[in-house]
Amino acid sequence: MTVIVGIVTAMSVTSAHATETGNVSPASAADCEGGRNGFVDIRDDLSGASSQHVKIGNRDVYLHLMFGTVKGDYRGWAYLTSGSYTTLSKNDSVWMDWSTDGGRTWLQCGPFYNPKQKYTITSAAKNTSSNPNYVFRAGMLTYDGKMYLTGWV
C-alpha cells in the first residue's frame, strides 16, 4: 500500500518532540542513538518488510517504514533508498517518529544525514507493541527542502 501523507516546505520542518498543544523542540539523532529512549542502532543498508512507502517527487528515491527482527526483537525503522542504486544527496535526511498515543504526540528519532553519500540510510530501530496507540511513521527531508511522511502505522 502506497500512502503519500504530505509534502511540506522546509519552513514547516520543526516537528520533533511534539506536545498536545503543538509546541516542538529541536530533534537530533542523539535522541535515539546508542540505546537512548529504547532505540537500537542499525546498519544503513538494513532492509525489512516495508509497511508503507512514498516515492520522492520525480526522483528514483523511496521512503519506507520498515519492520523486522533486529537484535532478537520485532522493531520498526525508517529507510531511505535510491531505486536505481545511485547515491542519495549528502543533504537528504531520514527520521522515524514514534508515538505512544496514536500520533497525537511523538518523539522524532533523527534526522540522520548521508555524509558518505550512500544509496541507503536508516534511522535507529524501536521495538513494536500490540498496543494500538503505539505507532510509527517515517519522514524524509530532501536536499531541496521538501518533507515527505508516511502515515502512522
C-alpha positions in Angstrom: 0.0 0.0 0.0 1.5 3.3 -1.0 0.5 6.3 1.1 1.6 9.9 0.5 0.7 11.8 3.5 2.2 15.2 2.6 4.8 17.4 1.1 5.7 20.4 3.2 8.2 23.2 2.7 11.4 23.3 4.8 10.0 26.2 6.7 7.5 23.8 8.3 10.1 21.2 9.3 10.2 21.8 13.0 8.4 18.7 14.3 10.4 16.8 16.8 9.1 16.3 20.3 5.6 17.5 19.8 3.3 18.2 22.6 -0.5 18.2 22.7 -0.6 21.9 22.1 1.7 21.6 19.1 4.8 23.1 20.7 8.0 21.5 19.5 11.7 21.4 20.4 14.5 20.6 18.0 15.2 16.9 17.4 18.5 15.2 16.8 19.8 11.8 16.1 21.2 11.8 19.6 17.6 11.4 20.9 17.7 7.7 19.8 21.3 6.7 19.1 23.3 4.4 21.4 20.2 2.9 23.1 18.6 6.2 24.1 14.8 6.1 24.6 14.9 2.3 23.8 16.1 2.6 20.2 18.9 0.4 18.8 21.5 1.5 16.2 21.3 -0.4 12.9 23.2 -0.6 9.6 22.3 1.9 6.9 21.5 -0.9 4.5 19.3 -2.9 6.8 16.1 -3.8 5.0 12.9 -5.4 6.3 9.2 -5.7 5.4 8.0 -2.3 4.1 4.6 -1.5 5.5 4.4 1.8 3.7 6.5 3.7 1.1 6.5 7.0 -0.6 8.1 7.9 -3.9 10.1 11.1 -3.5 9.0 13.6 -6.2 10.3 12.8 -9.7 13.5 11.2 -8.2 14.1 7.5 -8.1 14.1 7.7 -4.3 11.8 5.9 -1.9 11.0 6.5 1.8 9.9 3.3 3.6 8.6 2.5 7.0 10.2 -0.9 7.7 9.6 -3.6 10.2 11.6 -6.7 11.0 13.6 -8.6 13.6 16.6 -6.7 14.9 18.8 -8.0 17.7 16.1 -10.5 18.6 13.1 -8.2 18.8 10.5 -7.1 16.3 11.2 -3.4 15.6 10.3 -0.6 13.2 12.6 2.0 11.5 12.8 4.5 8.6 14.6 3.5 5.5 15.5 5.8 2.6 16.8 4.3 -0.7 17.6 5.1 -4.2 15.7 2.8 -6.5 18.4 3.0 -9.2 21.3 2.4 -6.7 22.7 5.8 -7.3 23.9 7.7 -4.3 21.5 9.9 -2.3 22.4 13.5 -1.7 24.5 14.2 1.3 21.8 16.7 2.3 18.9 14.2 2.2 17.9 13.1 5.7 15.6 10.5 7.2 13.9 10.0 10.6 11.3 8.0 12.3 8.6 9.4 14.5 7.4 7.2 17.4 4.2 7.8 19.4 2.6 6.0 22.4 -0.7 8.0 22.0 -1.7 7.2 18.4 0.3 10.1 16.9 -1.0 13.0 19.0 2.5 13.5 20.4 5.7 11.9 19.3 9.5 11.6 19.6 11.4 12.1 16.4 14.3 9.7 16.0 16.7 11.7 13.8 17.3 13.3 11.4 20.0 11.1 10.1 22.0 12.5 7.2 24.1 10.9 4.4 27.6 12.5 4.6 29.2 9.5 2.8 26.6 9.7 0.0 25.4 6.1 0.3 22.4 4.8 -1.7 20.5 3.9 1.5 20.2 5.4 5.0 18.2 4.4 8.0 17.0 5.7 11.4 17.6 3.8 14.6 15.1 1.0 15.3 12.5 0.8 18.0 10.5 -2.2 19.5 6.9 -2.5 18.3 3.9 -3.2 20.6 0.5 -4.7 20.2 -1.0 -1.6 21.8 -2.9 0.2 19.0 -1.7 3.6 20.3 1.9 2.7 19.9 2.6 3.9 16.3 5.4 4.8 13.9 5.9 6.9 10.7 8.9 7.6 8.5 10.0 11.1 7.4 12.4 12.5 4.9 13.7 16.0 4.1 15.1 16.3 0.6 18.2 18.3 -0.3 15.9 21.0 -1.8 13.8 21.4 1.4 10.7 19.2 0.7 9.4 17.0 3.5 7.7 13.6 2.9 5.9 11.5 5.5 4.4 8.0 5.6 1.2 7.5 7.5 1.1 6.4 11.1 1.2 2.6 11.5 
